[in-house]
Amino acid sequence: MKLETSPSSKERVSALQRKLYLKAKHQPIFRFYSLYDKVYRSDVLQHAYDLVRQNRGSPGLDRETFETIEAGKGRGAYIQELQETLQAETYQAQPVKRVEIPKANGETRPLGIPCIKDRIVQMAVKLIIEPIFEADFSPHSYGFRPQRSAHHAMDDITTGLLKGHVQVIDADLSKYFDMIPHDKLLKTVAERISDGTLLSLIKQWLKVVVIKEERGKRTHVGGGKKGRKGTPQGGVISPLLANIYLNILDRIWERHKLAEKHKARLVRYADDMVILCARDTTVPYAILQTILGKLELQLNKEKTQIRDSREEKFGFLGFSIGSVKSKKSGKRFPMIEPSDKSMQAIKQKIKHYTRREMNPVPIEDIVGKLNQTVRGWSNYFRYGHSHRKMKKIKYYTEESLRLHLRYRHKINNRGAAYTRFPRRFIYDHLGLYIVPTTPAWKGAHA
């Protein structure tokens, strides 16, 4: 007789999420009034713990890590303690650590890193409320959503270009995460959720103090009870909240049938968006500005551009996109490949791992870092006609590793390096990842 095994935390949470999604889908105006008790369910907190652990994020201001938790009180006791705190409604969000991430243009992107305990609670809330809002989200929204990706957004753009929507509004929101008004965001969340305790949790995370730590000194750089705008990038719940607020734009676009009236197709990935137009862009652009104004958001005028994709390419999510004419058939097709900036970024990472200063590092560690970096880049950019650029990255990676081997073994002659370190050695012996150079659609049909 075969014994039945009890469902895992993940399976139980998935079953709960399906129920919430179906309820929200079948009753579009229903407000969920009893959700907080589900946040501190053991299975929800256990699954939230595991998901946050898998993300491998940096520690917050308290410097607590999963290793210290599990070496100390242990996973089970930690989750139980957190459950009791939530059940007693004594949970308080801790200050967020500000980290500045360098951007390619020399600027920095501010990230807010919550403590592990706050990340777990945020994940638990996300697990409960995300299915509810998923039922409402637009099919033309792709960022930070389950079972959706940048490739799906590219599919939408491809369809638009093939249908003649070649005039493009490449919209860039000005400091979106910093500009989201708390009162309007909370009202938007409350359209679907009337559970006051859960709403107060979300408000805590919006009002949390942001601390910058530099040379042992801590400085208050944002947030607090007086804060009226912004949600820290880096929080588990932030992308979902950002999607909930910009869903207002999606709803207005659909409700007023702007895609049909003005032949203007909106494709959005979180705060990145393009509007593909089959006619003049003047009216859709003005409508977009009006809607954003009501949301207390604004376009970055310097970065927002209007282009004719038949004459010049536009960028979206790291890709370069244009409508080009086939030399064989004479028909136009979407040319989508990694942008020059994306190519430069991956080359810089490859160069960093293979520089001369890495000589003391074991070669298997260097190859491991290269493989992890290049494989991730390839998986993301293997779309459309990217295989041309993929060949360049494959060659660049191989040559960079061979150059590093010359440094390591003091070989001055380039020809001697090819003899000593041929491709077979680099790929078969060292195990360098082989960048795919066939078109993505051929791989899909293979």
LOLUM-723044 format. One record per residue: chain; x, y, z of N, C-alpha, C in turn. Coordinates in steps of 0.02 Angstrom, whole numbers. Atoms other than C-alpha are relative to their C-alpha. Layout:
REC   chain      n.x      n.y      n.z     ca.x     ca.y     ca.z      c.x      c.y      c.z
REC       A        X        Y        Z        X        Y        Z        X        Y        Z
...
//
This chain:
REC   chain      n.x      n.y      n.z     ca.x     ca.y     ca.z      c.x      c.y      c.z
REC       A       43      -60        0        0        0        0       44       62        0
REC       A      -40      -60        6       69      168      -52      -27       55       46
REC       A       21      -53      -46       67      302       82       -4       67      -37
REC       A        8      -67       30        4      474       32       42       49       40
REC       A      -41      -51      -33      126      613       69      -40       64        6
REC       A       36      -63      -10       61      776      140       28       53      -47
REC       A      -24      -51       46       71      925       22       52       46       32
REC       A      -51      -45      -25      222     1039       41      -29       69       11
REC       A       21      -69      -11      212     1220       97      -14       34      -67
REC       A        7      -31       66      235     1273      -84      -66      -21      -33
REC       A       62       24       31       90     1164     -143      -61       29       34
REC       A       58      -28      -37      -27     1225       -5       -9       74      -16
REC       A        4      -72       16       16     1406      -42      -25        9      -71
REC       A       24       -4       70      -11     1377     -229      -75      -12       -4
REC       A       72       13        0     -183     1305     -193      -39       60       27
REC       A       31      -60      -27     -226     1457      -87        0       56      -52
REC       A       -5      -53       51     -164     1574     -224      -50      -10      -56
REC       A       49       14       53     -273     1487     -354      -70       20       22
REC       A       67      -19      -25     -427     1512     -244       -9       76        0
REC       A        4      -73       -2     -388     1696     -219       -5       29      -70
REC       A        1      -24       69     -355     1722     -404      -69      -10      -32
REC       A       66       15       31     -517     1637     -459      -55       43       31
REC       A       49      -43      -33     -617     1734     -330        4       71      -29
REC       A      -10      -68       26     -542     1899     -391      -22        4      -73
REC       A       16        0       72     -565     1851     -575      -76       -2      -11
REC       A       72        8        9     -748     1801     -556      -40       58       31
REC       A       35      -56      -32     -792     1951     -446       45       62       -2
REC       A      -47      -56       12     -701     2105     -516       -6       58       49
REC       A        7      -57      -46     -770     2226     -386        1      -23       73
REC       A       -1       26      -68     -754     2113     -233       61       27       37
REC       A      -56      -23      -42     -649     2184      -90       14      -53       53
REC       A      -19       54      -47     -555     2055       12       10       29       69
REC       A        2      -29      -67     -585     2088      196       36      -42       53
REC       A      -32       43      -50     -497     1942      283       61      -34      -31
REC       A      -61       27       30     -319     1916      222       58       -4       49
REC       A      -58       -4      -45     -203     1959      367       15      -66       34
REC       A      -11       63      -34     -229     1792      454       34      -51      -46
REC       A      -32       45       48     -168     1706      295       75       17       -6
REC       A      -70      -21        4       -5     1806      298       43      -38       50
REC       A      -41       34      -50       53     1723      459      -15      -75        6
REC       A        6       73        3       -1     1547      412       70      -32       -4
REC       A      -66       33       -1      144     1426      442       26      -16      -70
REC       A      -23       19       68      148     1364      262       19       61      -41
REC       A      -16      -61       36      147     1542      194       68       28       22
REC       A      -63      -26      -25      289     1599      307       59      -46      -19
REC       A      -54       46       19      391     1442      271       18        8      -74
REC       A      -14       -9       72      372     1465       83       32       68      -12
REC       A      -29      -67        7      411     1652      100       74       -2       21
REC       A      -70        7      -24      569     1609      200       43      -31      -54
REC       A      -39       36       51      627     1487       66       11       43      -62
REC       A       -7      -43       60      594     1610      -77       50       56       11
REC       A      -47      -55      -15      688     1752        8       71      -28        4
REC       A      -66       30       -5      832     1635       46       29      -14      -69
REC       A      -23       14       68      841     1583     -137       23       62      -37
REC       A      -18      -63       34      856     1766     -189       72       22       16
REC       A      -70      -14      -19     1025     1776      -99       15       75        4
REC       A      -11      -72       -6     1007     1960      -59       51       18       54
REC       A      -48      -25      -50     1129     2064       42      -35       10       67
REC       A       31      -12      -65     1100     2083      230      -20       73        8
REC       A       23      -68      -13     1008     2236      295       44       32       53
REC       A      -39      -38      -49     1064     2359      428       18      -42       61
REC       A      -15       42      -59     1056     2225      565       53      -52      -15
REC       A      -52       46       22     1183     2122      464      -18      -74       10
REC       A       22       69       -9     1081     1965      496       -2      -36      -67
REC       A        1       41       61     1103     1827      366      -36      -66       15
REC       A       33       64       -9     1018     1660      338       47      -49       35
REC       A      -49       43      -32     1178     1575      394       -1       10       76
REC       A        1      -14      -72     1173     1663      564      -66      -22       31
REC       A       66       22      -25      987     1626      583        0      -75       11
REC       A        3       73       -4     1008     1441      548       52      -30       46
REC       A      -50       23      -48     1165     1425      652      -20       17       71
REC       A       23      -21      -66     1076     1511      796      -64      -35       21
REC       A       64       30      -23      893     1483      838      -28      -51      -49
REC       A       24       49       49      862     1386      676      -61       25      -38
REC       A       54      -21       45      737     1403      534      -69       -6       33
REC       A       67       11      -28      587     1328      625      -17       48       56
REC       A       12      -45      -57      605     1431      784       -6       72      -25
REC       A        2      -68       28      637     1589      682      -68       15      -30
REC       A       65       -9       32      479     1566      580      -56        2       52
REC       A       52        1      -52      376     1524      735       -1       66       38
REC       A       -4      -64      -35      438     1681      823      -30       56      -42
REC       A       27      -50       45      395     1786      671      -76       -7       -5
REC       A       72       14        3      223     1704      662      -35       28       62
REC       A       29      -25      -63      188     1747      845       -2       76        1
REC       A       -3      -74        3      242     1928      816      -55       27      -45
REC       A       53      -23       47      124     1946      667      -69      -13       30
REC       A       65       17      -29      -19     1859      756      -19       48       56
REC       A       13      -47      -54       -1     1975      905       -4       72      -24
REC       A        1      -67       32        7     2124      784       50       47       33
REC       A      -54      -41      -29      169     2185      864       58        9      -49
REC       A      -54       -6       49      274     2175      705       12       74      -18
REC       A      -20      -67       21      370     2335      663       55       -5      -51
REC       A      -51        1       52      468     2362      503       62       37       23
REC       A      -64      -30      -19      652     2400      530       23       48      -56
REC       A      -26      -46       51      745     2542      440       33      -38      -58
REC       A      -27       29       62      802     2505      262       69       29      -14
REC       A      -68      -23       16      984     2513      208        3       26      -71
REC       A       -9      -30       66     1020     2629       62       66      -22      -31
REC       A      -59       21       37     1140     2561      -67       -3       33      -69
REC       A       -3      -33       65     1195     2655     -224       31      -48      -51
REC       A      -23       45       52     1211     2544     -378       23       40      -61
REC       A      -24      -39       58     1320     2617     -518      -37      -18      -64
REC       A       31       10       65     1237     2641     -688       51       12      -55
REC       A      -47       -5       56     1319     2635     -859       17       73      -17
REC       A      -11      -70       18     1300     2824     -881       38       39       54
REC       A      -37      -34      -52     1400     2862     -724      -42       19       60
REC       A       45      -15      -55     1247     2895     -616       -8      -62       44
REC       A       13       57      -43     1187     2782     -475      -75      -10        8
REC       A       70       16      -14     1022     2694     -439       -6      -17       74
REC       A        7       13      -72      968     2701     -256      -43      -62       13
REC       A       38       59      -21      914     2533     -185      -10        1       75
REC       A       13        7      -71      834     2503      -16        0      -73       19
REC       A       -7       70      -19      886     2339       66      -31      -11       69
REC       A       30       14      -65      766     2283      204       37      -56       36
REC       A      -27       56      -38      818     2165      343      -37      -64      -21
REC       A       28       64       21      784     1980      315      -71      -10       27
REC       A       66        9      -30      636     1979      435      -53       38      -39
REC       A       48      -41       38      551     2120      338      -10      -29      -70
REC       A        6       30       67      588     2034      172      -46      -61        2
REC       A       43       59       -6      504     1875      233      -73       20        6
REC       A       69      -23       -9      348     1968      290      -26       31      -65
REC       A       21      -28       64      343     2066      127      -15      -55      -50
REC       A       12       55       46      357     1904       30      -65      -36       18
REC       A       62       32      -21      216     1828      133      -61       40      -23
REC       A       55      -43       24      104     1977       94       -6       -4      -75
REC       A        1        6       73      154     1968      -89      -33      -64      -23
REC       A       29       64       18      108     1784      -96      -77        1        5
REC       A       72       -2      -11      -66     1826      -32      -36       49      -46
REC       A       37      -52       37     -110     1986     -126       15       -1      -75
REC       A      -17       -1       72      -21     1958     -293      -52      -35      -43
REC       A       50       32       42     -150     1833     -359      -63       42      -10
REC       A       60      -43        4     -289     1957     -322       10       54      -53
REC       A      -13      -53       49     -208     2096     -423       17      -28      -69
REC       A      -13       32       64     -150     1975     -557      -64       -7      -41
REC       A       65        8       34     -334     1949     -597      -21       64      -35
REC       A       20      -65       27     -347     2135     -638       51       29      -50
REC       A      -52      -31       41     -183     2170     -727      -13       -9      -75
REC       A        8       -1       73     -178     2210     -913       42      -54      -33
REC       A      -41       49       37     -120     2079    -1038       61       33      -34
REC       A      -56      -35       31       -1     2213    -1106       51       25       52
REC       A      -48      -15      -54       92     2227     -938       41      -63       13
REC       A      -42       59       -2      242     2111     -923       51       -2       57
REC       A      -54       -2      -49      362     2167     -786      -18      -27       68
REC       A        7       26      -69      382     2073     -621      -67      -33       12
REC       A       62       38       -6      233     1961     -651       13      -74      -10
REC       A      -10       72        8      219     1772     -635      -11      -22      -72
REC       A        5       30       66      247     1677     -797       -1       52      -57
REC       A       -7      -51       52      285     1837     -893       72       24        0
REC       A      -70      -18        5      451     1900     -956       10       55      -52
REC       A      -17      -49       51      541     2026    -1064      -13      -27      -70
REC       A       12       30       66      525     1904    -1210      -74        5      -19
REC       A       71       -8       15      336     1912    -1195      -15       72      -22
REC       A        8      -71       21      347     2102    -1206       26        9      -71
REC       A      -27       -4       68      456     2081    -1361      -49      -31      -51
REC       A       50       30       44      323     1966    -1436      -55       51      -16
REC       A       53      -51        8      194     2105    -1410       24       55      -48
REC       A      -28      -51       44      308     2233    -1492        7      -25      -71
REC       A       -6       31       66      343     2115    -1636      -67        0      -36
REC       A       68        0       29      156     2095    -1665      -20       70      -23
REC       A       18      -69       17      131     2283    -1662       36       25      -62
REC       A      -39      -23       58      271     2318    -1786      -24      -34      -64
REC       A       25       36       59      207     2182    -1904      -68       26      -24
REC       A       66      -28       18       35     2264    -1899        4       73      -22
REC       A       -8      -68       26      108     2430    -1953        4       55       52
REC       A       -7      -50      -53      124     2516    -1784       74       19        6
REC       A      -73      -12        6      294     2587    -1830       22       67       29
REC       A      -18      -62      -33      285     2760    -1750        1      -14       75
REC       A      -10       23      -68      353     2737    -1575       12       58       49
REC       A      -13      -44      -57      338     2838    -1414       39      -41       51
REC       A      -44       35      -48      484     2775    -1310       -1       41       64
REC       A       13      -41      -59      426     2838    -1140       45      -20       58
REC       A      -41       12      -59      537     2857     -988      -28       41       58
REC       A       28      -34      -58      460     2898     -819       57       28       43
REC       A      -50      -33      -40      557     3018     -711       -3      -24       73
REC       A       -7       24      -69      611     2932     -547      -66      -29       26
REC       A       66       27      -15      453     2827     -543       -7      -25       72
REC       A        6       30      -66      486     2729     -383        3       53       55
REC       A       -5      -54      -49      529     2891     -292      -61       46       -1
REC       A       54      -48        9      374     2982     -355      -70      -27       15
REC       A       66       29      -12      231     2861     -315      -31       31       63
REC       A       31      -31      -59      112     2957     -199      -33      -53       45
REC       A       24       51      -46       72     2855      -44      -76       -3        4
REC       A       73        0      -10     -108     2911      -24      -37      -31      -59
REC       A       33       27       60     -157     2870     -203       15      -74       -9
REC       A      -18       70        5      -63     2706     -201      -42      -42       48
REC       A       39       37      -50     -149     2650      -41      -74       -4      -18
REC       A       70        1       23     -319     2699     -111       -9      -51      -56
REC       A        3       49       55     -281     2594     -265        1      -71       27
REC       A       -3       67      -32     -234     2444     -157      -67      -14       35
REC       A       62        8      -38     -391     2473      -52      -61      -13      -44
REC       A       55       17       45     -501     2455     -207      -14      -75        0
REC       A        7       73        0     -470     2269     -190        6      -30       70
REC       A      -13       26      -66     -419     2249       -8      -26       47       54
REC       A       27      -41      -54     -518     2312      142       26      -22       68
REC       A      -29       24      -62     -418     2219      274       47       53       28
REC       A      -37      -57      -27     -357     2363      382       68      -18       27
REC       A      -65       20      -29     -218     2266      469       51      -11      -55
REC       A      -46       11       55     -142     2213      304       20       66      -33
REC       A      -15      -66       30     -156     2389      234       49       39       43
REC       A      -46      -35      -45      -66     2456      388       71      -27       -7
REC       A      -67       28       14       77     2335      352       32       33      -60
REC       A      -26      -32       61       96     2405      177       19       72       13
REC       A      -15      -70      -16       90     2582      246       65        4       39
REC       A      -64        1      -36      232     2537      366       58       -1      -48
REC       A      -56        7       47      342     2487      220        9       62      -43
REC       A       -5      -62       39      301     2646      126       32       56       42
REC       A      -24      -54      -44      345     2754      278       66      -18       34
REC       A      -60       22      -36      499     2656      332       58       49       -9
REC       A      -59      -44        2      655     2757      373       54      -32      -43
REC       A      -54       23       43      796     2743      246       66       27       28
REC       A      -64      -18      -31      973     2743      318       58      -15      -47
REC       A      -61       12       38     1137     2763      227       58      -10       49
REC       A      -55       17      -45     1288     2683      311       66       11      -37
REC       A      -63      -16       33     1459     2754      268       54        9       52
REC       A      -57       -3      -46     1621     2723      362      -24       -4       73
REC       A       24       10      -68     1526     2664      515      -50       51       24
REC       A       48      -52      -20     1415     2819      519      -65       -9      -37
REC       A       66        8       30     1228     2806      488      -35       67       -6
REC       A       33      -64       14     1132     2948      408      -71      -14      -27
REC       A       69        5       24      944     2965      384       -6       37      -67
REC       A        2      -31       66      921     2995      197      -69       -1      -33
REC       A       66        0       30      736     2969      170      -50      -40       42
REC       A       52       37      -34      571     2893      222      -22       34       64
REC       A       26      -27      -63      490     2916      391      -74       17       -6
REC       A       72      -13       -3      313     2961      444      -21       60      -42
REC       A       17      -60       39      321     3129      355        6      -12      -75
REC       A       -7       15       71      362     3047      189      -67       -7      -34
REC       A       64        2       36      225     3065       60        5      -36      -67
REC       A      -10       31       66      302     2985      -94       54      -53        3
REC       A      -54       47       12      406     2838     -150       -8      -67       35
REC       A       -6       66      -29      430     2653     -119       71      -24      -15
REC       A      -71       16       12      610     2593      -95       10      -57      -49
REC       A      -19       54       46      679     2495     -242       44      -48       39
REC       A      -38       50      -36      749     2333     -175      -43      -40       48
REC       A       47       36      -43      602     2285      -65      -37      -53      -40
REC       A       35       54       34      513     2122     -107      -68       23      -27
REC       A       68      -20       17      343     2207     -113       -2       58      -50
REC       A       -1      -61       40      398     2362     -211      -21       -9      -73
REC       A       21        8       70      383     2294     -390      -75      -12       -8
REC       A       72       12        3      206     2232     -355      -39       65       12
REC       A       34      -63      -14      154     2399     -280        7       48      -60
REC       A      -11      -43       58      231     2490     -429      -46      -21      -57
REC       A       45       25       52      130     2378     -547      -73       17       15
REC       A       68      -15      -20      -30     2405     -449      -17       72      -17
REC       A       15      -71       13      -14     2593     -465       -2       15      -74
REC       A        0      -15       72       31     2597     -650      -55      -39      -37
REC       A       57       35       31     -112     2476     -684      -57       49      -13
REC       A       51      -52       14     -220     2633     -675        8       24      -71
REC       A      -13      -21       69     -136     2690     -837      -26      -53      -48
REC       A       22       55       44     -169     2519     -915      -76       -2       -5
REC       A       74        4       -2     -352     2521     -861      -31       56      -40
REC       A       27      -57       38     -382     2694     -932        9      -12      -75
REC       A      -15       13       70     -300     2643    -1095      -50      -50      -30
REC       A       47       51       24     -414     2492    -1108      -72       23        3
REC       A       69      -21      -10     -573     2568    -1040      -23       48      -54
REC       A       18      -50       52     -569     2712    -1165       19      -24      -70
REC       A      -16       31       65     -512     2594    -1304       46       44      -43
REC       A      -47      -45       34     -367     2708    -1347       40      -37      -54
REC       A      -36       39       51     -279     2567    -1441      -39       -2      -65
REC       A       43        2       60     -427     2556    -1561      -11       69      -29
REC       A       17      -67       24     -470     2741    -1571       59       35      -33
REC       A      -58      -38       25     -294     2806    -1598       54      -45      -29
REC       A      -49       48       27     -207     2649    -1662       66        5       39
REC       A      -58      -10      -44      -91     2663    -1512        4      -59       49
REC       A       -8       63      -38      -30     2499    -1435       49       12       57
REC       A      -41      -10      -60       36     2516    -1256       31      -67       21
REC       A      -36       58      -26      169     2390    -1201       41       24       60
REC       A      -32      -24      -61      228     2407    -1022       37      -56       36
REC       A      -38       45      -42      363     2321     -920       20       39       62
REC       A       -8      -41      -60      350     2395     -744       -4       74      -20
REC       A        4      -72       18      395     2580     -768       31       15      -68
REC       A      -24       -9       69      471     2552     -941      -59      -12      -47
REC       A       57       10       45      345     2574    -1081       14       31      -68
REC       A        0      -28       67      326     2604    -1266      -72        1      -25
REC       A       66       -2       33      173     2656    -1366       14       -3      -75
REC       A       -9       10       71      172     2589    -1544      -61       27      -37
REC       A       55      -34       34       67     2697    -1659        0      -14      -75
REC       A        7       10       72        0     2662    -1832      -11       67      -36
REC       A       11      -67       28      -41     2846    -1855       44       50       37
REC       A      -39      -53      -33       23     3012    -1787        4      -12       75
REC       A      -11       12      -72       93     3007    -1610      -23       58       44
REC       A       14      -60      -39       35     3181    -1557      -55      -11       52
REC       A       55       10      -46     -132     3132    -1479       16      -52       54
REC       A      -19       49      -52      -72     2972    -1391       50       28       50
REC       A      -50      -29      -44       76     3069    -1321      -32       48       49
REC       A       35      -48      -43      -37     3206    -1253      -43      -36       51
REC       A       41       39      -47     -155     3078    -1176       43      -32       54
REC       A      -46       30      -49       -9     2989    -1093       21       52       52
REC       A      -21      -52      -47       51     3152    -1016      -57       20       47
REC       A       58      -18      -41     -125     3193     -954      -12      -52       55
REC       A       12       53      -48     -147     3024     -870       55       -1       53
REC       A      -56        0      -47       25     3030     -790       -5       60       47
REC       A        9      -59      -42      -12     3206     -727      -50      -12       56
REC       A       50       16      -51     -166     3143     -636       27      -49       51
REC       A      -32       47      -46      -59     3006     -560       58       32       39
REC       A      -55      -38      -31       66     3140     -502       68      -29      -21
REC       A      -62       25       30      198     3064     -615       17       42      -61
REC       A      -18      -38       59      294     3141     -758       53      -36      -42
REC       A      -49       29       45      396     3093     -909       66       36        6
REC       A      -66      -31        6      581     3122     -918        7       24      -72
REC       A        2      -29       67      580     3241    -1066       64      -13      -40
REC       A      -63       11       34      764     3212    -1105        6      -71      -28
REC       A       -6       70       20      750     3022    -1116      -59      -25      -40
REC       A       58       21       39      575     3008    -1189        8       24      -72
REC       A      -11      -17       70      588     3003    -1378      -55      -29      -44
REC       A       47       24       50      475     2983    -1528       39      -17      -63
REC       A      -40       23       57      546     2881    -1671      -44      -35      -52
REC       A       28       41       54      497     2809    -1838       45      -61       -5
REC       A      -42       60       -5      558     2630    -1818       26      -23      -68
REC       A      -25       18       67      581     2616    -2007       64       38      -16
REC       A      -58      -42       14      714     2751    -2002       54       -4       54
REC       A      -49        6      -54      796     2732    -1832      -26      -48       54
REC       A       19       49      -50      797     2600    -1698      -16       33       67
REC       A       13      -24      -68      729     2621    -1522       20      -55       49
REC       A      -22       47      -50      784     2538    -1361      -55      -17       49
REC       A       48       20      -50      679     2437    -1240       26      -62       36
REC       A      -22       56      -42      735     2324    -1096       67      -29      -22
REC       A      -67       22       20      913     2316    -1161        5      -22      -72
REC       A        0       20       70      861     2271    -1338       -1       62      -46
REC       A        5      -50       54      881     2374    -1497      -51      -26      -50
REC       A       57       24       40      723     2366    -1603      -12       48      -58
REC       A       15      -41       59      685     2425    -1779      -41      -40      -50
REC       A       38       32       54      575     2388    -1928       42        6      -64
REC       A      -46       -3       57      690     2341    -2072      -28      -40      -59
REC       A       24       33       61      664     2283    -2250       45      -59      -18
REC       A      -37       60       19      715     2107    -2300       31        9      -69
REC       A      -33       -5       65      842     2101    -2441      -27      -52      -49
REC       A       25       54       43      764     1940    -2506      -71       14      -24
REC       A       71       -7       17      576     1974    -2499      -22       72      -11
REC       A       20      -70        4      572     2163    -2486      -51       19       52
REC       A       49      -15      -52      449     2148    -2342       36       22       64
REC       A      -27      -24      -62      476     2233    -2175       -9      -53       56
REC       A        5       45      -57      510     2132    -2017       35       33       60
REC       A      -31      -30      -60      557     2177    -1836       70      -29       10
REC       A      -69       19      -15      745     2173    -1807       12       14       74
REC       A       -9       -7      -73      772     2141    -1621       64      -36       20
REC       A      -65       28      -21      945     2115    -1549       26       40       60
REC       A      -27      -38      -57     1050     2169    -1397       24       70      -22
REC       A      -22      -68       15     1082     2356    -1392       76        6        7
REC       A      -72      -12       -6     1258     2427    -1406       20        6       74
REC       A      -14       -9      -72     1248     2473    -1221        2      -68       35
REC       A        1       67      -30     1203     2293    -1175       62      -40      -20
REC       A      -61       34       23     1348     2228    -1280       61       26       39
REC       A      -56      -29      -36     1468     2348    -1196        1      -23       73
REC       A        5       19      -70     1405     2301    -1023       26      -71       11
REC       A      -22       69       -9     1434     2114    -1046       75       -6      -14
REC       A      -72        2       15     1605     2144    -1123       41       26       60
REC       A      -34      -27      -59     1654     2248     -970        4      -52       55
REC       A        0       52      -52     1604     2105     -854       50      -56      -18
REC       A      -47       53       23     1701     1977     -958       72       24       11
REC       A      -67      -29       -8     1852     2092     -958       21        3       74
REC       A      -14       -5      -72     1838     2114     -769       23      -68       27
REC       A      -17       66      -26     1845     1927     -736       64      -30      -30
REC       A      -59       28       33     1990     1896     -856       60       48        1
REC       A      -56      -47       -3     2102     2043     -811       61      -32       32
REC       A      -65       27      -23     2284     2015     -766        1      -11       76
REC       A       -1        4      -73     2251     2043     -580      -34      -63       27
REC       A       35       61      -21     2147     1883     -576       45      -62       -2
REC       A      -46       57        6     2302     1773     -601        2      -45       62
REC       A       -4       45      -59     2307     1711     -419      -64      -40       11
REC       A       64       34      -10     2124     1655     -429        0      -66      -39
REC       A        2       64       36     2099     1470     -474      -38        7      -65
REC       A       29       -9       67     2058     1455     -659      -72      -26       -2
REC       A       69       26        0     1902     1350     -621      -49       51       29
REC       A       43      -52      -28     1833     1495     -517      -13       55      -52
REC       A        8      -51       52     1863     1618     -659      -48      -25      -54
REC       A       45       28       50     1779     1503     -785      -71       -4       27
REC       A       66        4      -31     1636     1478     -662      -35       67       -1
REC       A       29      -68        1     1608     1667     -648      -18       20      -71
REC       A       15      -15       71     1619     1687     -837      -63      -37      -22
REC       A       57       40       21     1495     1546     -864      -66       27       29
REC       A       60      -27      -32     1371     1616     -739      -23       65      -32
REC       A       16      -65       28     1380     1790     -813      -23       -5      -73
REC       A       15        4       71     1380     1745     -997      -63      -42      -13
REC       A       60       40        8     1247     1610     -979      -63       41       15
REC       A       58      -42      -18     1128     1731     -892      -14       52      -54
REC       A        8      -50       53     1159     1864    -1025      -29      -33      -64
REC       A       22       35       60     1134     1738    -1166      -73      -21        5
REC       A       69       21      -10      973     1669    -1093      -49       58       -8
REC       A       44      -58        5      901     1844    -1081       -4       27      -71
REC       A       -1      -33       66      955     1909    -1251       -9      -47      -59
REC       A       11       45       56      927     1753    -1354      -72        7      -25
REC       A       67      -15       27      778     1824    -1446        9       34      -67
REC       A       -1      -35       65      740     1882    -1622       61      -16      -41
REC       A      -59        9       43      896     1909    -1727       64       12       40
REC       A      -58      -12      -43     1016     1915    -1579       60      -44      -15
REC       A      -56       47       12     1121     1771    -1646       61       33      -30
REC       A      -58      -36       29     1229     1894    -1743       44       29       55
REC       A      -37      -29      -56     1278     1982    -1583       27      -55       46
REC       A      -22       55      -42     1290     1816    -1491       68      -27      -24
REC       A      -64       24       28     1430     1762    -1609       58       44       23
REC       A      -52      -47      -22     1527     1918    -1561       18      -11       73
REC       A      -13       11      -71     1507     1883    -1375       35      -67       10
REC       A      -33       65       -6     1557     1701    -1398       75        8      -16
REC       A      -70      -11       20     1716     1754    -1488       36       42       53
REC       A      -31      -45      -49     1750     1894    -1361       16      -38       65
REC       A      -11       39      -61     1731     1775    -1213       58      -48       -8
REC       A      -53       48       13     1843     1644    -1290       68       35       -4
REC       A      -63      -36        7     1977     1771    -1337       23       30       66
REC       A      -17      -29      -65     1970     1855    -1165       29      -52       46
REC       A      -26       54      -42     1996     1689    -1077       69      -22      -24
REC       A      -65       19       27     2139     1644    -1194       53       52       17
REC       A      -47      -53      -18     2219     1813    -1161       19       -6       74
REC       A      -15        9      -71     2203     1781     -975       49      -58       11
REC       A      -45       58       -5     2288     1612     -997       71       20      -21
REC       A      -67      -25       20     2431     1703    -1086       32       38       58
REC       A      -26      -35      -59     2449     1818     -934       24      -51       52
REC       A      -12       48      -53     2443     1671     -817       62      -43      -13
REC       A      -56       45       18     2571     1564     -911       58       37      -34
REC       A      -54      -42       26     2679     1710     -971       18      -19      -73
REC       A      -10       15       71     2655     1674    -1156      -10       65      -39
REC       A        3      -63       36     2695     1827    -1260      -26       -7      -72
REC       A       17       11       70     2665     1751    -1431      -74      -22       -6
REC       A       71       15        7     2482     1752    -1484      -11      -67      -36
REC       A        7       62       37     2504     1610    -1608       15      -61       44
REC       A      -16       55      -46     2584     1501    -1473      -58      -14       47
REC       A       57        8      -44     2433     1532    -1364      -56      -40      -33
REC       A       51       38       37     2317     1466    -1500       18      -74       -3
REC       A      -23       70        3     2424     1309    -1512       -8      -34       68
REC       A        2       31      -67     2432     1280    -1324      -72       -2       28
REC       A       68       -4      -27     2252     1333    -1286      -51        4      -57
REC       A       49        0       55     2145     1284    -1437      -71       -1       28
REC       A       70       -1      -21     1956     1290    -1432      -19      -62       40
REC       A       17       63      -34     1945     1108    -1381       21        3       74
REC       A      -25       -6      -68     2050     1145    -1226      -45       47       41
REC       A       39      -50      -36     1948     1299    -1180      -70      -25       16
REC       A       69       23      -11     1778     1217    -1201       -4      -68       32
REC       A        6       68      -26     1808     1033    -1164       37       -9       66
REC       A      -41       10      -61     1945     1043    -1033      -19       50       55
REC       A       16      -51      -51     1909     1208     -945      -75        6       12
REC       A       73       -1       -9     1721     1194     -973      -32       67      -10
REC       A       31      -65       14     1687     1369    -1040      -68      -10      -33
REC       A       69        3       28     1502     1396    -1078        1       18      -74
REC       A        3      -13       72     1465     1388    -1264      -61       44      -14
REC       A       54      -48       15     1363     1541    -1312      -37      -25      -62
REC       A       38       23       58     1221     1487    -1429        2       52      -56
REC       A       -6      -47       56     1244     1563    -1602      -50      -14      -55
REC       A       54       11       49     1094     1491    -1694      -59       44       19
REC       A       58      -42      -15      936     1596    -1709      -45      -32       52
REC       A       41       25      -56      820     1580    -1559      -58      -43      -26
REC       A       58       38       24      675     1518    -1666       20      -70      -24
REC       A      -24       66       19      781     1374    -1732        8      -44       60
REC       A       -7       38      -62      821     1323    -1555      -67      -21       28
REC       A       66       15      -25      636     1330    -1512      -32      -59      -36
REC       A       31       54       39      589     1210    -1653       41      -64        1
REC       A      -44       59        2      737     1093    -1629      -25      -54       48
//
